[in-house]
């Protein structure tokens, strides 16, 4: 495999800065690509969290000037290395990035200068590559914060001989977040006026940074095959379904992977007893320990333990959970919910916990170690998300033999095989209409099979041997990169290796 040069540009990367799944992908996919022979590097803003994390940094360049609107901003570049030796470059501009949160505050919403913050980040890509004297085969861009990089490449950078060979891949992690700003912000970009048009980044009279990425990138990807189709519909397209349908031939869905080292029941240091598909006795021990830890009565050991780990939000299906909670409490199960979010939902769950103290436990903060113990000790895992571009917890659950009940959407639909439709190969339970009754029916079906120990063990073993490694996903991304490289070669912009 050729040594493709890939620059990851992302607004958050684990372990340096994280608000959600984007950081997990930007942190986990590069080492998988590295193992397959790619020369991959990462570019991210120098947030306060990077400095607080005490990562080893060295100065790469200082006092570089970037024009944004009427201002000429001075920035600095730093570099570090990941645990696997991948170079990570940071853009320092304290007035933009030295803040307690990445994109805004809970009380005041998004930062008012987000357009400037990510215009300057996108423009810095060019300076970074020139400073390194390293020119990628592919810019891999992620979400709206990097959408303008594809526009700058199209209208400015590709005329530089060093960048004529470079193509662009733009990944949509969640189409609901688009980076929409007033039309007056377009002047900050220094892009030609033709870009602010319906066939460009203009969106109902405003600037849409995500649309810019969709229009001007060579290829588009999303984080699951089903989500790539869903976003071409009015229900999930958030006004961009027409743009996505026009680019359907260039749009690919690649299911995210998971960290199979951190999430491995055979070696997980955060669970009390290790286990495998060949020996599930440790899982039963994990359940007993978890029930005891949470204060459930001992007799609950014989009933199904149902888990949820999630933001308490409508997008995650908690409106359905609230609707069927009384019905769930009448079933032969006990339930643990771990998460924070909507205040009304927290209040409702507190009331239910008081009403059913022997059947329901709710913990309103996130605890990574407890999340592992829930995945290891629960029998069934609920993910009734209204929409879910990819989702990770259903994959963690499958790996730990904790059978998921999911709404058939996005990555949930792609990663879970429905037992009802495929009894011999099924790994979980699905409901299709986003309604309370089908959701409750799916839970009831899971409980019915749970009582048949032999069948249940078969489902668990099938679930635990599914391959959700990043190696699988990385190979699919490399195929997209090679499409980009071939496209550039066909246009007379052949890459050099």
N, C-alpha and C positions, 0 to 999 in steps of 0.2 A: 504494500500500500504506500502511495506516495506521501511525502511529508508536507501535507497541506498546511498552510499558515492561516490560522484562524484567530481573529481578535474578537473576543467577547466584550461587548459594551453593554453594561447593565447598571441600573440605578441602585441596585442592592445585590450583595453577594455574601452568602454565608461562608465563613463565620464573622465577616467584617461588619456587615450591616444587614438587618433583616426586619421586614414587616410581614412577609408571607412567602408563598410558594416560589415566587420569582427568585428569591435569594437562594432557596434550596437547589433550584435547577442550575443557576449560574455558578453555584459552588460545587455541584456534584457532576455535571456533564463534562466540564473541561478535563478532569483527571481521567474520565473514561475515554475521551477522545485522545488524550495523551498516550494512554496505554495502547491505542490502535495506531499510533505513529504520527499523530498530528502535532505540529508545533503550535500550541494554543496558548494564548495570553489573555489577560483580563484587565479591563479598564473600568474604574468605579470612582465616584467622588470620595474625597477624604472627609468623611463625616466625623462628628465628635465620637461616635461609638467606636470608630477605628482607633482613635487615640486612646480612648478609655480601655480598649482591649489589649493594650500594651503589645501590639504587634511590632516586630522589628522592621523599621523603615529606614531607607537611605534616600538622600536627595538625588534626583535624576536631572532636573533642570529647574531654573528659577527665573523669575521676571520675564515670562513669556507674555505677549500682549495679544488680547483677543477683542475685536470690536463687537459690541452688542448695542444696537441703537446708536445713540450719540456718545456712548461711553467707550473708552478703551480700558479694558480690565487687565490687570496684571495677575497672572496665575503662576503656580509652581507645580512641578510634577515630582512624585515620590514613587519608590518601588519597594516591593517586598517579594516574598516567595511563599507559596502554599506548602503544606506538609509534603506534597509530592513533587515539589520543585517548580511548579508553574509560576511564571512571573505575573505579579499583580501590580498594576500601576494605578496611582491615586492622583486625582486632581485636587489641589489645595486652593481654595478660595474661601477663607474663613467667614466672610460676611454672607456667603450663600450656604455653606455646608456645616459650619460649626454650630449646630443646633441640637436640641434635645430629641427632636423627632425628624424623620426623613422628609415628610411631605406636608405636614401641617399639624395643628394641635386639636385635641378633642373639643375644646371650647370654641375656638375661632375658625375651625375648618382649614382648608388648604391655604398654604402660604400664598400671599398675594404676588410674590415675585417668582413663582414656580416656572413661569415661561422663561424668564431670564436665567434662572438657575440651570435649566436643562438645554437652553440654547448654547450657553457657554460650555456646557459639558460636551455637547455634540460637536461644536466647532473645535474643541481641544483634541479630538481624535486625530485630526490632520497633523497638528503640532507634535503629538506624541509619536506618531509613526516616523515623522521626519527626524525627530530627536534621536530615536532608536536606530534610524537607518534600516528599518525593518518594515516591509510593506506586505500586508496580508493578501492571501488569495481571496479571503472572504471576511467581510465585516459581518459578524453575527450580532444583530441588534435585538433588544428585548423591550417590548412594551412602549407606551407613548413617550416615555422620557428620552428614548433614543431615536424616535421616528425621524427627526430632522436630519440625522446623520445620512440617511439615504438620499435626502434632497440635496444636501451639500455635496455629496459624492456625484450626483447626477449633473448638477449645475456648476460645480467648481472643481472638485478634486480630480475627476477622471480626465481632465485635460492636462494634468501633471503626468508626465510619462511614468513616474513611479506608481501611479494609481490606476493607469489604464487597464491593468491586469486584474484589478480588484472588483469583486462582485459583492452583492448584499443579500443577506437572508434576514427576514424580520419575523420574530416569533411573538404571537399574541398569547399572553398568559391569561388575561381576563378582559374581554372586549368591553365590559361595562366601564372600565377606566380608560378615558380617551385623551386626556390633556386638552381640554377645550378652553380657549381664552378669547377675550374681546378682539375684534378685528384690528384695533389700533396696535396690538402687540406684534402684528406682522412686520412692522417697520424695524423691530429689534433684530430681525433675522438677517437683514442685508441680502435677502434672496430676490431674484427678479420678480416683477409684478405678476407675471404669468402663473406663478405658483399659487397665488391667492385667487383661485378660480374654482368653479364646481368640479372641473376635471383635475384639480390639484388638492390643496389642503383646506380650501374654504368649505365650511360646513354651516349652512343656514346663517350666513353672515359672520361667522366666527372662525377662528383658527383652530384646526383640529390636528394635533401633533400625531395622533395615532393614524389618522387617515393619511397623513403624509407618508408614514412608513408603509402603509398598504399600497399606495399609488406608485411610489418610486423605487421600492425594493425589487430585486430580481425574482426572488421567491419568498413565499409566505409559509409559515408553519403555525400550527396550534398544538396544544399539549395533549390532544387525544383525537383519534379519527372521527368519533361521533361529534365532538365539539366543532370540528372543522365543517361539518355539514349543518349543524344547528345554527351557527352564526350566519349562515346564508338565508335565514328565515327571519321574518319580522319579529317573531317572539324573542329571539336571542340576538338579533343583529344590531340593536341599539342605533338604528338609522343608517348603518353602514352595510346592510345586507346586499344592497345593489352593487356597491363597490366590490364586495367579496364575491358575488356571483360573476361579475365581469372578470375576476381574476381566478376563477375556479380551477383552471388548468394549472395554475402556478401555486395553488394552495394545498398543503399537505398536513395531515394530522399525525403526530408522533406521540405516542403515550409516554409520559414521564416515567422514569425509573425511581427506585428508592435506594437508599444506602443499605445494601444487604449485609454490610459489616456491622453497622450500628443496630440494625433490626434483624437479629438472627437468634431464634429461641435456643439454638444449640450453644451459644456463647455469650448471650446478653448478660452483662454484669449487673443490670438493674432489676433483674427478676430473681425471686428467691430460689427457684429450682429450674435448671435447664431441661429442655426436652426436644424431641424431633418427631418427624412423621412416623418413624419406625417405633418410637417408644413415647406414648402420650401420657405416661404416668406422671411425669413432671408437670404437665399442664393441669392435671387434676389437683396436684399439690399446690400449684400457684393459685388455683381457684379457692381452695380452703384457706390459704393464707390471706388472700384478698378479702374474702368474706369476714374473716376474723378482724382484720385491720379496720374495715369499714364499720364494724359493729353490727353486722347482720346476725340474726339467730342461727344457731348451728343447723337447724332443720332445713335451711335454705340450700345446703350443699346438694340436695337431691333435685332442686329446681334449676331452671335455666337462669344464668346470670347474664343480663343484657347490659352492654356498655355503650356509651356515647362520649366522644371527645371532640369538642367543636366550639366555635364561636356561637353564642346564643343569638342567632339572627334568622330572619325569615329566609334569606338565601340558603341557609343550611337546613331548612325544613322544620324549624321549630314551631311554626304556625300549625303544622300537621301534628307535631308531637303534643302540643297543648290541647289540640282537639280530641286526641285519642287517649290522653294520659289516664283518665278515669277508667277507660276500657282496659288499658294495659295493666293497671293495678288489680284488675279482677282476674287476670290470667295467672297461670302457674309460673311466675318468674319473679326475680328481684332485679333492681336496676341501679346502675351507677352512671351519673352524668358529671363530666369534668369540663368546665369552660366558663368563660365570662362573656358579657355582651349586653344585649338589650335589657334595660332596667325592669321593664314590665314583665319580661319573660323570667328574669331572676326572681321577681316577687311571686309570680305564679308557681315557680318550682319550689320556692321556700314553703309556700302554703301546702303544696302537695306532699312535701317531705314531712311536714308536721302531721299531716293527715294519715300518711302511710309510713311510719317510722321503721317498720320491719321489712319494707319492700323497696324503698327509694332512698338513695343517698345522693346528694348534690354537693359538689365542691366548686366554689366560685373563684378559682384562681387556677392558673396553669402550672402544672408540676410535671416536668419531663419524666422523672423517675416513676411517678404514679401512672403516667400515660403508658409506660412500658408494662407496668404491673397489670393495668387494666387489659391491655392487648393480650397479655399472657394468660390472665385468669378468667376472662369473660368467655362465655360460650357463643354469644351472638353479639353482633355489632350493628348499630343502626346508623345509616347515612341517607336520610330522606331528602337530600338537597333539592331545592327547586331547580337549580342548574349547578353544574360542577365541571369546569373546564377539564380538570384531570382528577384531582383528589389523591390523597396519599394514604389516609387512614384505612381505606378499604384494602389497600395492598399490604399494609402492615398487618391488618387483621387476617388476611388470607395466609400470610407467612407464618402467623402464630396459631393457625387452626381455629380462629375465632370467626365464625361464619357470618358474612355480612348480609344485611337486608338493605337494599338500596333502591332509590328511584332510578329508573333506566334513562339516565341522561349523561352526556359527556363521557368523561373517563370512567365513571361508575358503570356505565353500560358496557364499555370496552373491556374492563378488567374483571368483571364478574360474569360467570356463566350460570344462567338460570336453571336451578334444579327442576323447576316445574316443566320447562321445555326440554331439558336434557338430563334425565334422571341418572344416566350412567357417567356423564362427564361434568355435571353441574358442580359449582363451587359456592353458590350463594342463592339468594332469593331477590327477585325484582318485582317492582310494581311500576306500571307504565303511566296511568293517568295520575296527575299530581293532585290527589284527593285523599281525604282521610280514610275512607272505606277500603280502597285498594291497599293502602299502606298497612292498615290493621290486618287485612287478609294475609298479606305477605308475612307479617310477624307471626300470625296464627299458624301458617303453613310451616314456618321454621320450627315453632314449638312442637307441632305434631311430629315432625321428623326427629326432633331432639329426643323424644321418648323412645325411638327405635335406635338403641345404642349401636348396633352393627352398621346400619345405614349412615348414622351420624359420623361414625369413625371413618367411613369411606369418603364422605364429603370432606372431612377435615384433612385426610391424607392427600386427596386431590388438590385441595386448596394450597397446602403447604409446599407442593413441588412446582407451583407456577413460577415462571421466570419473569421477575420484574426488575432485573438488574439494569443498571445504567449502560452496561456493555451492549445490551440489545438495542436500547434507544440510540446510543452513540453511532452504531453501524447505520441506522436509518438516517441520522443527520449527515453522516459522511456521504451517503448517496445524494442528498440534497446539495451539499457543497460541490460534489462533482458535476451536478447539473449546472450549477452556477459557473463553474470553471469551463465546462463545455460551451455554455452560452457565450461566455466572453471570447473563447477561442473561435467560435463560429462567426463572431462579429469582428474578427481581426484583432482582438485584444487578448492574445494568448498568454496565459500565465507562465511564469518561469518557475522552476523548482530547484 
